Structure formats: structure tokens, C-alpha cells
């Protein structure tokens, strides 16, 4: 799941809006270095506002992956407990869930985190160019993200990433002077040490005779969760609050270290301006694909097998360790593929579709949770546990298609997404413009 005339992080909103063309109509956000839409001329890598469209495209792509993963947890109390729901045992539902775990789970929050770190370097350069005080502005940004994240976690979805980003952003701020090579070494150490700890945990559980995920206590907990999430709004919020301790444990032991590592990779890439001239790094992108896809998919298959709930906790711990080492490679391969795809004639259209959604990623991220809360909890239709994984995937794809259309329509008329506008106003302590100048 930031500022001035620079590029935004996954939760960012403070870049200047794309300026209008000379005839007063809004400039279409194009993918840099690609052919524009038919009947238009190619655009430069950076527009006058300093935006890098590749970052928006990757952010839009990450939004889709995050949505497809989150909906499997929001739609099923069984997924929250790490076991399979026997009510949806058909080949379509099993296949949809298996593909989601293999191809998507634990991959796209890493891409978001990388983009947060990359955007951080652009924000620093923008503040330096404008003579602004970057530290105070970034601290306000983190405070704003934390406040939004708390609301999101308590009311809509406990699996919030915004509060994590806000707190880890303080570490990123302290590490802003780190050289690229040192940032990469630290990131690799974080991934490696966290994986080693999970391997050790799994080994200790195995020595103790193992442990089961699917227990009578788990089944009873699932029924309690279903009843709470299908209840009135107060019941839903109460359940969200009750689950926050488990979420916090996952963040501290797994998601937090991995996200911080991805921050640092993004910091290093941003200092090298990797996305400012992607065409100059085609060899690197191809290497990421050749290594990332086979190694990443092999690790993902093992992780999916161990996370079904039929294996012991020790195997799940081993699988998490493997996933920590291989998921970043698959994430990098995905990003490399998208960056190359959007530089083809047909792929450019995909880039133009994704970029507006990426420009207002925070609004889209929150609106995804809002729509899913209305669909699956007592805030609305209370469909939790009543919709299988295959149907959930269709709902997610439909919702994202709507967001693509709405994002483009909104940014044709407005300088920022609505939540981005609020966060930018808080960050810069002044009112940003609301509509595009025409």
C-alpha cells in the first residue's frame, strides 16, 4: 500500500500534478521512452513537473497485486487462520487460491516498499532544488500516513501497511546518507538474517515434535471471527482491534524487516537513478528475469505447499525462510518484465492505463479496503466466508478495472487524488491546488 515536484512513494501524494498542454487540456501521463497513444507524439522521460511515469506504472501494477492478495484474507476467515476452507474445495477455487499464493502473496508489498524507498530519493532532490526543509516535511508526511493507517487498520482492514511505512520511514530518514552499495548490503543482510531466524525457529519446533496449524481451537476461532465480522459495525471494529496484536507480531517478525530491506534497495536504486533511464539498464533487467523467475517461482511453490495448513508449523516456518530469500527475486523479475513490456507498442497502452491509478495509489488503496469491507463485513453485505477464492478474484479484477477508469477520469480534472490532496496539505502545511489548470 510523497511530495512537491517529485515522484510519489506507494503512499505518496505530494508530487506536482502533470501540467497541462499548451492548449489548456491536461497532459496525458505517458510512459517515458514509449510511443504515445495513436495520433500523439512521444513524450520525454521526465515531464516538467519532474514525474517519472515508470514509477506510477509500477505502483499501479503493485496495487493490483495487493488487491488480489488482500481480498483472499478479507473474504475468508479461514485464510486469516492459515487453513483451507473446506466449503470451497472445487478445482476452480483451489486453483485460484493456489495461484494467488504462488504468484502474488508476499511479492507486491515488496514492490510497494521498493517504490517507497525510490521515491524518497526523488523527494530529497526536489526539496534540495526548492530550498525546502526536507526533514520536517517528511516527518509530517510520516505522521499523516500513521494517522491514516491507524484509521484503516481499526475500521477497514487490520492488515494495514501504512503505519508500518510511517514508522520505517523514520529509519529510512536516518539512513538517507547511506551509499548505494552499503544500502544494498544492509538490505541483503536483513533478508538473510530474518530468513535464518525462521529456519532456526522451524528447526526448534521440529526438535520439539512439531505442531499443527489446523486444530480444534483454530476451528472455534474461525467461527468466532465469522460471527464478529458478520455482525454490526461495532462488532467488526472490535474484531479488527482484537486481530491487531497478531498483525503487529507478523509486522515485527516478518513484514517489517522485509519492507525495510526493500526500502533500502529502493534507496540505492533511486540514488543511481535507475528508473530515470530504464533503457540503459536492459542487461540488468534481463538478468533479473533470468534469475528471478526460476528461483522465485521455485521458492513460491514450496511456500504455497507449506502454507495450506495441512503441513506442520515447522514446515511453514521453513517455507517463510525460503520465501524471504526468493520472493524479492520474483518481485524484481515482475518489475523488470513490466518495465520492458511497456516499452513495446502494445505494452505502452498497458502503461498508460496503469499510470493514473499509480498516481493516486493511496486513494485507491484505501478505497479498495472500503469497498471490500462493505462487501464482506457487517458494514454492508457480510459476505465473509460465503464467497470462494475464484469469485473473489473476479470481484478484485472488476474493482481494479473500475479504479483504472475512475483514476484517469479524476486526474483529467484534478491535480491529485482526494486522499493525496489531504496528505499533501498536511505535509506542506499549505493548501494545494485542487483542480487542473485549464
C-alpha positions in Angstrom: 0.0 0.0 0.0 5.3 11.9 -1.3 5.8 15.5 -2.2 6.5 18.7 -4.1 7.6 18.4 -7.7 8.9 14.9 -7.2 7.7 11.3 -7.6 5.4 9.7 -5.0 6.0 6.7 -2.9 3.5 3.9 -2.7 1.5 6.0 -0.3 2.7 9.3 -1.7 0.7 12.2 -2.9 2.8 15.2 -3.0 4.2 15.4 -6.4 3.0 18.3 -8.6 0.2 17.3 -10.9 1.1 16.7 -14.5 1.0 20.1 -16.2 -1.5 21.0 -18.9 -0.5 21.1 -22.5 -0.2 24.4 -24.4 -3.8 24.3 -25.5 -5.0 24.1 -21.9 -6.1 20.5 -21.8 -4.5 18.1 -19.3 -1.3 16.4 -20.4 -1.8 12.7 -20.6 0.6 10.8 -18.4 2.7 8.7 -20.8 5.3 6.0 -20.1 8.7 7.5 -20.6 10.5 6.4 -23.8 7.5 4.7 -25.3 5.3 5.6 -28.2 2.4 7.7 -27.1 -1.2 6.9 -28.0 -2.0 6.8 -31.6 -2.1 10.3 -33.1 0.2 11.8 -30.5 4.0 12.3 -30.3 6.3 10.6 -27.8 6.9 12.3 -24.5 10.2 12.9 -22.7 11.3 10.7 -19.8 10.5 13.4 -17.3 7.7 15.9 -17.7 8.2 19.5 -16.4 6.8 18.5 -13.0 9.6 16.0 -12.6 7.4 12.9 -12.6 8.8 9.6 -13.8 5.9 7.7 -15.3 7.6 4.3 -14.8 7.2 4.7 -11.0 3.5 5.4 -11.5 3.1 2.4 -13.7 4.9 0.0 -11.3 2.8 1.4 -8.4 -0.4 0.8 -10.4 0.8 -2.7 -11.1 1.5 -3.3 -7.4 -2.0 -2.0 -6.5 -3.5 -4.9 -8.5 -1.3 -7.5 -6.8 -2.0 -6.1 -3.3 -5.8 -6.1 -4.0 -5.7 -9.7 -5.3 -3.9 -10.9 -2.1 -5.9 -8.8 0.4 -9.3 -9.9 -0.9 -8.4 -13.6 -0.1 -7.9 -12.6 3.5 -10.9 -10.3 3.8 -13.2 -12.8 2.1 -12.2 -15.8 4.2 -11.8 -16.2 8.0 -10.0 -19.5 7.2 -7.3 -17.6 5.4 -6.8 -15.4 8.4 -6.1 -18.6 10.5 -3.8 -20.1 7.8 -6.0 -23.1 6.9 -8.1 -24.1 3.9 -11.8 -23.5 3.8 -13.5 -26.9 3.1 -16.6 -25.1 1.8 -14.7 -24.2 -1.4 -12.9 -27.3 -2.4 -13.6 -27.3 -6.1 -10.8 -27.1 -8.7 -11.5 -23.5 -9.7 -11.4 -22.3 -6.1 -8.4 -24.3 -5.2 -6.6 -23.3 -8.3 -7.4 -19.6 -7.8 -6.1 -19.6 -4.2 -3.0 -21.6 -5.1 -2.1 -19.3 -7.9 -2.6 -16.3 -5.7 -0.3 -17.7 -3.0 2.3 -18.8 -5.5 2.4 -15.7 -7.8 1.2 -12.9 -5.6 1.5 -13.3 -1.9 4.4 -11.6 -0.2 5.6 -10.2 -3.6 3.7 -7.0 -4.1 4.2 -5.3 -0.7 7.9 -5.7 -1.5 7.4 -3.8 -4.8 5.4 -1.1 -2.9 8.3 -0.9 -0.4 10.9 -0.6 -3.1 9.0 2.3 -4.7 8.7 4.0 -1.3 12.5 3.9 -1.0 13.0 5.0 -4.6 10.5 7.9 -4.3 12.2 9.0 -1.1 15.4 9.9 -3.1 13.3 11.9 -5.5 11.7 13.8 -2.7 15.1 14.7 -1.3 16.2 16.0 -4.6 13.0 18.0 -5.0 13.4 19.6 -1.6 17.0 20.4 -2.4 16.0 22.1 -5.7 13.3 24.1 -4.0 15.3 25.0 -0.9 12.7 23.4 1.3 13.3 21.7 4.7 13.1 18.1 3.8 13.3 16.6 7.3 10.4 18.4 8.8 8.3 17.9 5.8 9.0 14.2 5.7 8.3 13.8 9.4 4.8 15.4 8.8 4.3 13.0 6.0 5.1 10.0 8.2 2.7 11.4 10.9 0.0 11.8 8.3 0.5 8.3 7.0 0.4 6.9 10.5 -2.9 8.6 11.3 -4.5 7.3 8.1 -3.0 3.9 8.7 -4.5 3.6 12.2 -7.9 4.5 10.9 -7.5 2.0 8.1 -6.4 -0.8 10.4 -9.1 -0.3 13.0 -12.1 0.4 10.8 -11.4 -1.3 7.5 -8.7 -3.9 7.4 -6.2 -4.8 10.2 -3.6 -5.9 7.5 -2.6 -2.3 7.1 0.8 -1.3 5.7 0.6 2.5 6.1 1.5 2.5 9.8 4.5 0.2 9.0 5.7 2.5 6.3 5.3 5.6 8.5 7.5 4.1 11.3 10.0 2.5 9.0 10.2 5.8 7.1 11.9 7.2 10.2 14.7 4.7 9.8 14.9 5.5 6.1 15.2 9.2 7.0 18.1 8.4 9.4 19.8 6.3 6.7 19.4 8.8 3.9 23.1 9.4 3.7 23.9 5.7 3.1 25.8 5.0 -0.1 24.1 2.7 -2.6 26.4 -0.2 -2.1 26.1 -0.1 1.7 22.3 0.2 1.4 22.2 -3.0 -0.7 24.5 -4.9 1.6 22.3 -3.9 4.6 19.2 -5.0 2.7 20.7 -8.4 1.9 21.7 -8.8 5.5 18.1 -8.0 6.7 16.6 -10.6 4.3 19.3 -13.2 5.2 19.2 -12.8 9.0 15.4 -12.8 9.1 15.3 -16.0 7.0 17.9 -17.6 9.2 15.8 -16.8 12.3 12.8 -18.5 10.7 14.9 -21.5 9.8 16.1 -21.8 13.4 12.5 -21.4 14.7 11.3 -24.2 12.4 14.2 -26.4 13.5 13.4 -25.9 17.1 9.7 -26.7 16.6 10.7 -29.8 14.7 13.0 -30.9 17.5 10.1 -30.5 19.9 8.0 -32.9 17.9 6.3 -30.4 15.6 3.0 -28.5 15.8 -0.2 -28.5 13.8 -1.9 -25.4 12.3 -5.4 -26.9 11.9 -6.5 -27.6 15.5 -10.0 -27.6 17.2 -9.0 -24.3 18.8 -8.4 -22.9 15.2 -11.8 -24.1 14.1 -13.5 -22.5 17.1 -11.6 -19.3 16.4 -12.8 -19.2 12.8 -16.4 -19.4 13.8 -15.9 -16.6 16.3 -14.3 -14.5 13.7 -17.1 -15.1 11.2 -19.7 -14.2 13.7 -17.9 -11.0 14.6 -17.2 -9.9 11.0 -20.8 -10.5 10.1 -22.1 -8.5 13.0 -22.8 -4.8 13.2 -20.1 -2.2 12.6 -19.1 -2.1 16.3 -18.6 -5.9 16.2 -16.4 -5.5 13.1 -14.3 -2.9 14.6 -13.9 -4.9 17.8 -12.7 -7.9 15.8 -10.3 -5.7 13.9 -8.9 -4.4 17.2 -8.6 -8.0 18.5 -6.6 -9.0 15.5 -4.2 -6.1 15.7 -1.9 -7.9 18.1 -1.4 -10.8 15.7 -0.8 -8.4 12.8 1.7 -6.5 14.9 3.6 -9.7 15.5 3.7 -10.5 11.8 4.9 -7.0 11.0 7.7 -7.1 13.7 8.9 -10.6 12.8 8.4 -10.7 9.0 6.9 -7.9 7.1 8.7 -5.1 8.8 12.3 -6.3 8.2 11.5 -7.3 4.6 9.8 -3.9 3.9 12.8 -2.1 5.4 15.2 -4.1 3.2 13.1 -3.2 0.2 13.2 0.4 1.2 17.0 0.3 1.2 17.1 -1.4 -2.2 14.8 1.4 -3.5 17.1 4.0 -1.8 20.1 2.5 -3.6 18.2 2.4 -7.0 17.0 5.9 -6.5 20.5 7.3 -5.9 21.6 5.6 -9.1 18.5 7.0 -10.9 17.7 3.5 -12.2 14.2 4.4 -13.4 15.2 7.7 -14.9 16.7 5.9 -17.9 15.5 2.3 -17.9 16.6 1.7 -21.5 20.2 2.0 -20.3 19.7 -0.9 -17.9 18.3 -3.6 -20.2 21.0 -6.1 -19.4 20.3 -5.8 -15.7 16.5 -6.2 -16.4 17.1 -9.4 -18.4 19.4 -10.8 -15.7 16.7 -10.1 -13.1 14.2 -12.1 -15.2 16.5 -15.0 -15.9 17.4 -15.4 -12.2 14.2 -14.1 -10.6 11.6 -16.2 -12.4 13.0 -19.7 -11.9 14.4 -19.2 -8.4 11.4 -17.0 -7.2 8.8 -19.4 -8.6 10.5 -22.4 -7.1 10.5 -20.8 -3.6 6.9 -19.6 -4.1 5.7 -23.2 -4.9 7.4 -24.5 -1.8 5.8 -21.7 0.3 2.4 -22.3 -1.2 2.6 -26.1 -0.4 3.7 -25.4 3.2 1.1 -22.6 3.9 -2.0 -24.7 3.1 -2.4 -25.6 6.8 -2.1 -29.3 6.2 1.6 -29.3 7.0 3.1 -28.6 10.4 4.1 -25.2 11.8 7.7 -26.2 11.4 7.3 -26.6 7.6 5.6 -23.3 7.4 8.5 -21.7 9.3 10.9 -23.3 6.8 8.8 -22.0 3.9 8.8 -18.5 5.2 12.5 -18.6 5.4 12.7 -19.7 1.8 10.2 -17.1 0.7 12.2 -14.3 2.3 15.1 -15.2 0.2 13.3 -15.9 -3.1 10.3 -13.6 -3.1 12.4 -10.5 -3.7 13.9 -12.1 -6.8 10.4 -12.9 -8.2 9.3 -9.3 -7.4 12.3 -7.9 -9.2 11.5 -10.2 -12.2 7.9 -8.9 -12.3 9.1 -5.3 -12.2 11.7 -5.9 -14.9 9.1 -7.5 -17.1 6.6 -4.6 -16.7 9.3 -2.1 -17.4 10.3 -3.9 -20.7 6.7 -4.6 -21.7 5.6 -1.0 -21.5 8.3 -0.1 -23.9 6.7 -2.1 -26.7 3.9 -0.7 -28.9 1.2 -2.8 -27.4 2.6 -2.7 -23.9 2.6 1.1 -23.9 -1.2 1.0 -23.7 -1.0 -1.0 -20.5 1.4 1.6 -19.1 -1.0 4.4 -19.9 -3.8 2.5 -18.2 -1.8 1.8 -15.0 -0.1 5.2 -14.5 -3.2 7.2 -13.4 -4.1 4.5 -10.8 -0.5 4.7 -9.6 -0.5 8.4 -9.3 -3.4 8.2 -6.8 -2.3 5.0 -5.2 -3.2 6.0 -1.6 -6.7 6.8 -2.6 -7.1 3.6 -4.5 -5.5 1.5 -1.7 -8.0 2.9 0.9 -10.9 2.7 -1.5 -10.2 -1.0 -2.1 -10.4 -1.7 1.6 -13.6 0.4 1.9 -15.3 -1.5 -1.0 -14.2 -4.9 0.4 -15.3 -4.0 3.9 -18.8 -3.1 2.6 -18.9 -6.4 0.6 -17.6 -8.8 3.1 -18.2 -7.4 6.6 -21.1 -6.2 8.7 -20.6 -2.7 7.3 -22.6 -3.9 4.3 -23.4 -7.4 2.8 -21.4 -9.6 5.3 -20.2 -12.0 2.6 -17.2 -13.2 4.5 -17.0 -17.0 4.3 -19.7 -17.1 1.6 -17.6 -16.3 -1.5 -15.0 -18.7 -2.8 -11.5 -17.7 -4.0 -12.4 -17.8 -7.7 -15.3 -15.4 -7.2 -13.1 -13.2 -5.0 -10.6 -12.9 -7.9 -13.3 -11.8 -10.3 -14.5 -9.2 -7.8 -11.0 -7.9 -7.4 -10.4 -7.7 -11.1 -13.7 -5.9 -11.6 -12.9 -3.4 -8.8 -9.5 -2.7 -10.2 -10.9 -2.1 -13.7 -13.3 0.4 -12.3 -10.4 2.1 -10.5 -8.4 2.4 -13.7 -11.3 4.2 -15.3 -12.1 6.4 -12.3 -8.4 7.3 -11.7 -8.0 8.5 -15.3 -11.2 10.5 -15.2 -10.3 12.1 -11.8 -6.8 13.1 -12.8 -8.1 14.6 -16.0 -9.9 17.1 -13.8 -7.9 17.3 -10.5 -4.3 17.8 -9.6 -4.2 15.0 -7.1 -6.3 12.1 -5.8 -8.5 13.2 -2.9 -6.6 11.5 -0.1 -3.3 12.5 -1.7 -4.5 16.1 -1.6 -5.2 15.9 2.1 -1.9 14.3 2.9 0.0 16.8 0.7 -1.8 19.7 2.5 -0.7 18.3 5.9 2.8 17.6 4.7 3.5 21.0 3.2 1.3 23.0 5.7 -0.5 24.8 2.9 -3.4 24.2 0.7 -2.5 22.6 -2.7 -4.5 23.4 -5.8 -7.5 21.2 -6.3 -8.3 21.3 -10.0 -6.1 21.1 -13.0 -5.4 24.4 -14.6 -7.2 24.8 -17.9 
